[in-house]
Amino acid sequence: MEDNTDSKDNGDIKGITAQNILEEKVKEKPAIEVKKEKVPFTKKIYNLYDKEYKKLLIIPFLILAFAVIVLGFKYATTGEFVEKGVTLKGGLTITILTTEKVDTGALQNGLLSKFPKADVDVRVLTSAGKQTGVTVSASDVDEGSLIAALEETFGKFREGDYAFETTGSSLGMSFFRETIKAVIISFLFTGVVVFIYFSENTLSKVLIFILAVTASALIFYSQTLVLYLLSSLLIAVLIYIYFKFSIPSIAVMLAALSTMITTLATINLLGIKLSTAGVAGFLMLIGYSVDTDILLSVRVLKIKSGSILERTLGAMKTGITMNFAAMAAVLVAYVITESTILKQIMLILFIGLVFDIVFTWIQNAGILRLYLEKKGARSD
């Protein structure tokens, strides 16, 4: 009779040993490392712009809110939204006839040191490329003190050496009020153009146009409180119609207005005093801003091929190229020119064009995409 006990024990020992060896080999086998594919930076930006566009909308609105706070603080502390220069505030202007080379920067700094509370602006007059004189504009300083300070640089004035002119503050305020009216009217008709282009209802187009013309006339000729209230009521009706029937109109107007407000707030933070030249720069900025917004709106709303994102990116390539070309041009002009008037215009345009990129391609593009997706358009 065979002893099965030993053979059974040996089998168990062999089985356990084989199992242990197998487990040990599995433990000793190194784990396969899964290498994550590195996503290019441009792809990350693309994914962020595509998937997180709703969150990105927070950025332009935060910038706009900060700009409004800056302007509100300025108004609360000074009574004005922006610091005005001599041409808007009024003051004295002395034109000195001289062909001698004048360091306008040194002269302006010297006058500011003598009259620290005054606003001084010094410009060179030229004819056919040659200097013919120097113009000194100053506010919050009397004529005698200013002439005495200038005689320290140019010597004793004789009759006919200079021309004197006084600009009243009422003239500057009148110009500023008329400019504000022009800006409001330009925004109204910007909305009208977008509404007429994208709306399919002929009756609403006619109604919008009549309301805009009537409101503009009341704004321009308003002299009484009743007319101001009536024009404000018509503007409120127009804005309601834009909100109700044409979100693209509101998006374009909001983007342009945001660009204006943030640029004005930046001018305040930089301590720049706005002149009539600066006002012209802001009026030019409206055209630049609306141009890119209209480009985006037409490309996204009128073209049906491709997704919303593809149409937006197609418009962005053209729009960003336009922005950078304009920014390069105004930057070169700012560096090269010696005219303080041109420098202020170019600086305002450059700042505005930077903000225009944010408000057109994040704010406006995001609002249009939300609008189209709500209507059921394909986004991807």
WOQUIKA-V881683 format. One record per pair of residues at least 12 apart in sequence whose ideal C-beta (glycine too) atoms are under 10 Angstrom apart, sorted by sequence separation. I is the first residue (numbers start at 1). J is the second residue. D is the distance in whole Angstrom. If there is no record, write none. Layout:
BEGIN
I/J/D  I/J/D
END
This chain:
BEGIN
108/120/6  110/122/10  122/134/7  123/135/5  138/150/10  150/162/8  195/207/10  196/208/7  218/230/6  219/231/5  242/254/10  299/311/5  300/312/6  303/315/9  330/342/10  333/345/9  334/346/4  107/120/9  108/121/7  109/122/9  122/135/7  123/136/8  136/149/9  192/205/9  195/208/5  196/209/7  218/231/4  219/232/9  298/311/10  299/312/8  333/346/5  334/347/6  108/122/4  121/135/8  122/136/5  123/137/8  136/150/6  195/209/9  217/231/8  218/232/9  239/253/9  264/278/10  267/281/10  299/313/10  300/314/9  332/346/9  333/347/10  107/122/5  108/123/9  121/136/8  122/137/8  147/162/8  215/230/9  216/231/8  218/233/9  219/234/9  267/282/9  296/311/9  299/314/6  300/315/7  330/345/8  331/346/7  334/349/9  106/122/9  120/136/7  121/137/4  122/138/9  134/150/9  192/208/6  193/209/10  196/212/10  214/230/9  215/231/5  218/234/7  219/235/8  296/312/7  299/315/4  330/346/4  331/347/9  333/349/9  334/350/7  104/121/9  105/122/8  120/137/7  121/138/7  136/153/10  147/164/8  191/208/8  192/209/6  195/212/9  214/231/8  215/232/9  217/234/10  218/235/9  298/315/8  299/316/9  329/346/9  330/347/8  333/350/9  104/122/4  119/137/8  120/138/5  121/139/9  146/164/9  215/233/9  216/234/9  263/281/9  264/282/7  296/314/10  297/315/9  330/348/9  331/349/9  103/122/9  104/123/7  119/138/7  120/139/8  134/153/9  192/211/9  193/212/10  215/234/4  216/235/10  263/282/7  296/315/5  299/318/8  330/349/5  331/350/6  102/122/8  104/124/6  118/138/5  119/139/5  120/140/10  134/154/8  188/208/10  189/209/9  192/212/5  214/234/6  215/235/5  295/315/6  296/316/8  299/319/9  329/349/9  330/350/5  103/124/10  118/139/6  119/140/7  120/141/8  143/164/7  191/212/8  192/213/9  213/234/10  215/236/10  264/285/10  295/316/9  329/350/10  330/351/10  102/124/7  117/139/9  118/140/5  119/141/9  190/212/10  212/234/8  215/237/8  260/282/6  263/285/7  296/318/9  327/349/8  328/350/10  330/352/9  331/353/10  101/124/9  115/138/7  117/140/6  118/141/4  143/166/8  188/211/9  189/212/6  211/234/6  212/235/9  215/238/7  259/282/10  260/283/10  292/315/8  295/318/6  296/319/6  326/349/7  327/350/6  330/353/7  115/139/10  116/140/10  117/141/8  188/212/5  189/213/9  192/216/10  210/234/10  211/235/9  214/238/10  292/316/9  295/319/5  326/350/9  327/351/10  329/353/10  111/136/7  115/140/7  188/213/9  260/285/7  327/352/10  92/118/10  98/124/10  112/138/9  115/141/5  120/146/9  136/162/9  189/215/10  211/237/6  212/238/6  259/285/7  260/286/7  263/289/9  292/318/9  293/319/9  326/352/10  327/353/5  91/118/8  98/125/9  107/134/8  111/138/7  114/141/9  115/142/10  118/145/9  135/162/10  185/212/9  188/215/6  189/216/7  211/238/5  259/286/8  292/319/4  295/322/8  326/353/6  327/354/7  91/119/7  92/120/10  93/121/9  95/123/10  97/125/9  108/136/8  118/146/8  133/161/10  134/162/9  135/163/9  137/165/9  139/167/9  185/213/10  188/216/6  291/319/9  292/320/9  325/353/10  91/120/9  96/125/9  102/131/8  107/136/8  120/149/10  133/162/9  208/237/10  256/285/8  257/286/9  259/288/8  260/289/8  324/353/9  327/356/10  89/119/7  91/121/9  93/123/10  95/125/7  101/131/7  104/134/7  108/138/10  111/141/8  115/145/7  133/163/9  135/165/9  137/167/8  139/169/8  185/215/8  186/216/9  207/237/10  208/238/7  211/241/8  256/286/6  259/289/5  292/322/7  323/353/5  326/356/9  327/357/9  88/119/10  99/130/7  100/131/8  102/133/9  104/135/10  114/145/8  115/146/8  184/215/9  185/216/5  188/219/8  207/238/10  256/287/9  258/289/9  259/290/9  291/322/7  292/323/7  322/353/9  323/354/8  86/118/9  87/119/10  99/131/6  102/134/5  104/136/9  114/146/9  184/216/8  185/217/9  256/288/9  257/289/9  291/323/10  86/119/5  98/131/8  99/132/7  139/172/9  208/241/6  256/289/4  259/292/10  323/356/6  324/357/9  85/119/6  86/120/8  87/121/8  98/132/8  99/133/8  100/134/9  114/148/9  115/149/8  182/216/10  185/219/6  207/241/8  208/242/8  255/289/7  256/290/5  259/293/9  288/322/9  292/326/10  322/356/10  323/357/6  84/119/8  85/120/10  86/121/5  97/132/7  98/133/6  111/146/8  114/149/5  181/216/9  184/219/6  185/220/7  255/290/8  256/291/10  288/323/8  291/326/9  83/119/9  85/121/6  97/133/5  98/134/6  113/149/10  184/220/10  256/292/9  95/132/10  96/133/6  97/134/9  182/219/9  204/241/7  208/245/9  252/289/9  253/290/9  255/292/8  256/293/6  319/356/9  320/357/7  323/360/8  95/133/6  96/134/5  111/149/6  114/152/9  181/219/5  182/220/9  208/246/9  252/290/6  255/293/5  256/294/10  288/326/7  319/357/8  323/361/9  95/134/7  96/135/8  110/149/8  111/150/8  180/219/9  181/220/6  254/293/9  94/134/9  95/135/5  96/136/7  110/150/10  181/221/10  204/244/10  252/292/10  253/293/9  320/360/9  94/135/7  95/136/8  111/152/10  181/222/8  204/245/6  208/249/9  252/293/4  255/296/9  316/357/9  319/360/6  320/361/7  93/135/6  94/136/5  95/137/10  107/149/10  110/152/8  111/153/9  178/220/9  199/241/10  204/246/9  251/293/7  252/294/7  255/297/10  288/330/10  319/361/7  93/136/7  94/137/8  107/150/8  110/153/7  195/238/9  92/136/8  93/137/5  94/138/8  201/245/8  252/296/9  316/360/9  92/137/7  93/138/8  201/246/10  248/293/9  251/296/9  252/297/6  315/360/9  316/361/6  91/137/6  92/138/5  107/153/6  188/234/9  192/238/8  195/241/8  199/245/7  248/294/10  251/297/7  284/330/10  315/361/9  319/365/10  90/137/10  91/138/5  92/139/7  106/153/9  107/154/9  184/231/9  188/235/7  191/238/7  195/242/7  198/245/10  199/246/6  89/137/10  91/139/3  92/140/10  187/235/9  191/239/8  194/242/9  198/246/6  248/296/9  249/297/9  313/361/10  90/139/6  91/140/7  92/141/7  94/143/8  197/246/10  198/247/9  199/248/9  248/297/5  281/330/9  312/361/8  316/365/8  86/136/10  87/137/7  89/139/5  90/140/10  91/141/7  92/142/8  103/153/9  181/231/10  188/238/7  191/241/9  192/242/9  195/245/8  196/246/9  198/248/5  199/249/9  248/298/10  315/365/8  86/137/4  88/139/10  89/140/8  92/143/6  96/147/10  102/153/8  184/235/8  188/239/9  191/242/5  195/246/5  197/248/9  198/249/7  85/137/8  86/138/6  87/139/9  94/146/7  102/154/8  194/246/7  197/249/9  248/300/9  312/364/10  313/365/9  86/139/5  92/145/10  93/146/10  94/147/7  195/248/8  196/249/9  248/301/6  312/365/5  85/139/8  86/140/9  92/146/6  96/150/7  100/154/8  188/242/10  192/246/10  194/248/6  195/249/5  198/252/10  311/365/10  312/366/9  84/139/9  91/146/9  92/147/9  191/246/8  194/249/4  195/250/10  94/150/7  98/154/7  193/249/9  194/250/9  309/365/9  312/368/8  96/153/9  98/155/10  191/248/10  192/249/8  194/251/9  195/252/10  308/365/9  311/368/10  312/369/7  96/154/6  191/249/4  194/252/5  311/369/10  190/249/8  191/250/7  193/252/9  194/253/8  281/341/10  285/345/10  308/368/8  309/369/8  96/157/8  191/252/7  280/341/9  281/342/10  284/345/7  288/349/7  292/353/9  308/369/5  311/372/10  190/252/6  191/253/5  277/339/9  308/370/10  94/157/9  97/160/8  98/161/8  190/253/6  191/254/10  277/340/8  278/341/9  281/344/6  282/345/9  285/348/6  289/352/7  293/356/8  297/360/10  308/371/10  97/161/6  98/162/9  277/341/4  280/344/9  281/345/4  284/348/8  285/349/6  288/352/7  289/353/8  292/356/6  296/360/6  300/364/9  308/372/5  96/161/7  97/162/7  187/252/10  188/253/9  191/256/10  275/340/8  276/341/8  277/342/7  279/344/10  280/345/6  281/346/8  283/348/10  284/349/6  285/350/10  288/353/6  291/356/9  292/357/8  295/360/9  296/361/7  300/365/8  307/372/10  308/373/7  95/161/10  96/162/5  97/163/8  187/253/6  190/256/7  275/341/7  277/343/9  278/344/5  279/345/10  281/347/8  282/348/6  285/351/9  286/352/9  289/355/9  290/356/10  293/359/8  294/360/10  311/377/10  95/162/6  96/163/8  187/254/10  190/257/10  277/344/5  278/345/7  281/348/4  282/349/9  285/352/4  289/356/5  292/359/9  293/360/6  297/364/8  301/368/7  312/379/10  94/162/6  95/163/4  276/344/10  277/345/5  280/348/9  281/349/6  284/352/9  285/353/8  288/356/7  292/360/5  293/361/10  296/364/6  297/365/10  300/368/5  310/378/10  94/163/7  95/164/8  187/256/7  275/344/6  277/346/10  278/347/9  279/348/9  281/350/10  291/360/9  292/361/8  296/365/6  299/368/10  300/369/8  308/377/6  309/378/10  310/379/10  93/163/8  94/164/6  95/165/8  186/256/9  187/257/7  274/344/8  275/345/9  278/348/6  281/351/9  282/352/8  285/355/9  289/359/8  290/360/10  293/363/10  301/371/9  307/377/8  308/378/7  309/379/6  310/380/9  93/164/8  94/165/8  272/343/10  273/344/9  277/348/9  281/352/8  285/356/8  289/360/7  293/364/5  297/368/7  300/371/9  301/372/8  307/378/5  308/379/5  309/380/7  92/164/7  93/165/4  272/344/7  292/364/9  293/365/10  296/368/7  300/372/7  306/378/9  307/379/6  308/380/8  92/165/7  93/166/8  187/260/9  304/377/9  307/380/5  91/165/10  92/166/6  93/167/6  183/257/9  274/348/9  304/378/10  91/166/8  92/167/8  272/347/7  289/364/10  293/368/10  90/166/8  91/167/6  272/348/9  301/377/9  90/167/5  91/168/9  183/260/8  267/344/9  270/347/8  300/377/9  89/167/9  90/168/5  91/169/8  88/167/10  90/169/3  272/351/10  87/167/7  89/169/6  90/170/7  267/347/8  86/167/8  88/169/9  90/171/6  91/172/9  266/347/10  267/348/7  270/351/9  90/172/5  266/348/9  88/171/9  89/172/5  90/173/8  87/171/9  88/172/4  89/173/8  263/347/10  264/348/9  267/351/7  84/169/9  87/172/6  88/173/8  263/348/6  266/351/5  267/352/10  86/172/8  263/349/9  265/351/10  266/352/9  85/172/9  88/175/7  89/176/9  263/350/9  264/351/9  84/172/7  87/175/8  88/176/5  260/348/10  263/351/5  264/352/9  266/354/9  84/173/9  87/176/10  262/351/8  263/352/4  266/355/8  262/352/8  263/353/9  265/355/10  88/179/9  263/354/9  84/176/7  259/351/9  260/352/7  262/354/9  263/355/6  259/352/5  262/355/5  263/356/9  82/176/9  259/353/9  261/355/9  262/356/10  259/354/9  260/355/9  80/176/10  183/279/9  190/286/8  194/290/9  256/352/10  259/355/5  260/356/10  262/358/8  179/276/9  182/279/9  186/283/8  190/287/10  193/290/9  197/294/8  258/355/7  259/356/5  262/359/8  176/274/9  258/356/9  259/357/10  261/359/10  180/279/9  183/282/7  187/286/8  190/289/9  194/293/8  198/297/7  259/358/9  260/359/10  176/276/9  179/279/5  183/283/7  186/286/6  190/290/5  194/294/7  197/297/8  198/298/9  255/355/10  256/356/8  258/358/8  259/359/5  175/276/7  178/279/10  179/280/9  182/283/7  186/287/9  193/294/8  197/298/8  255/356/8  258/359/5  259/360/8  257/359/9  258/360/10  172/275/10  176/279/7  179/282/8  183/286/7  187/290/9  190/293/9  194/297/7  198/301/6  255/358/9  256/359/8  172/276/8  175/279/8  179/283/8  182/286/10  186/290/9  190/294/9  194/298/9  197/301/9  198/302/8  255/359/4  256/360/9  259/363/10  197/302/9  254/359/8  255/360/6  258/363/7  255/361/10  258/364/9  194/301/10  255/362/10  251/359/10  252/360/9  255/363/6  256/364/9  251/360/10  254/363/7  255/364/4  254/364/8  255/365/9  253/364/10  251/363/8  252/364/7  255/367/8  251/364/5  254/367/8  250/364/10  251/365/9  251/366/9  252/367/10  248/364/9  251/367/4  252/368/9  250/367/8  251/368/6  248/367/8  251/370/10  247/367/7  248/368/6  251/371/8  247/368/8  250/371/10  247/370/9  248/371/7  247/371/5  248/372/10  246/371/10  247/372/9  247/374/9  247/375/10  139/273/10  137/275/9  121/273/9  119/273/6  121/275/7  119/275/10  81/261/10  82/264/6  81/264/7  82/265/9  81/265/9  83/267/8  89/273/8  82/267/7  83/268/7  88/273/8  89/274/10  82/268/6  87/273/9  88/274/6  89/275/9  81/268/8  85/272/9  86/273/8  87/274/9  88/275/6  80/268/10  83/271/7  85/273/4  87/275/5  88/276/6  83/272/8  84/273/6  85/274/6  86/275/7  87/276/4  64/254/9  68/258/10  71/261/7  74/264/9  78/268/10  82/272/9  83/273/5  84/274/6  85/275/4  86/276/10  87/277/8  88/278/9  67/258/8  70/261/9  71/262/10  74/265/8  82/273/8  83/274/7  84/275/8  85/276/8  87/278/9  88/279/8  67/259/10  70/262/9  73/265/10  82/274/5  84/276/10  85/277/9  87/279/9  61/254/10  64/257/9  67/260/10  68/261/7  71/264/7  72/265/10  81/274/10  85/278/7  60/254/9  64/258/5  67/261/5  68/262/9  70/264/9  71/265/6  74/268/5  80/274/10  84/278/9  85/279/10  60/255/8  63/258/8  64/259/10  67/262/4  70/265/4  73/268/9  74/269/9  84/279/10  66/262/8  67/263/8  69/265/8  70/266/8  82/278/9  61/258/9  64/261/6  67/264/7  68/265/8  71/268/7  82/279/10  60/258/7  63/261/9  64/262/6  67/265/4  70/268/6  60/259/10  63/262/6  66/265/7  67/266/8  70/269/6  64/265/9  67/268/9  60/262/9  63/265/9  67/269/9  126/338/10  126/339/9  124/338/7  123/338/9  124/339/8  123/339/7  124/340/10  123/340/6  122/340/8  123/341/7  121/340/6  121/341/9  108/340/9  105/338/9  104/338/8  104/339/10  105/340/10  104/340/8  87/341/9  53/308/10  85/340/9  53/309/9  50/307/10  50/308/10  50/309/6  53/312/9  85/344/8  49/309/8  50/312/10  46/309/9  49/312/9  50/313/9  49/313/8  46/313/8  49/316/9  67/355/9  64/355/10  63/355/8  64/358/10  60/355/9  63/358/7  64/359/8  63/359/8  60/358/5  61/359/10  59/358/7  60/359/5  63/362/10  64/363/8  59/359/10  60/360/9  63/363/9  60/361/10  61/362/10  56/358/10  60/362/5  61/363/7  59/362/6  60/363/4  58/362/10  59/363/8  60/364/9  56/361/10  57/362/7  61/366/10  56/362/5  57/363/7  60/366/8  56/363/9  59/366/10  60/367/10  57/365/9  58/366/10  53/362/8  56/365/9  57/366/4  56/366/6  57/367/8  55/366/10  49/361/9  53/365/7  54/366/7  57/369/10  49/362/8  53/366/5  57/370/8  53/367/10  54/369/9  49/365/9  53/369/6  54/370/7  49/366/10  53/370/8  50/369/10  53/379/9  50/379/9  51/380/10  50/380/8
END
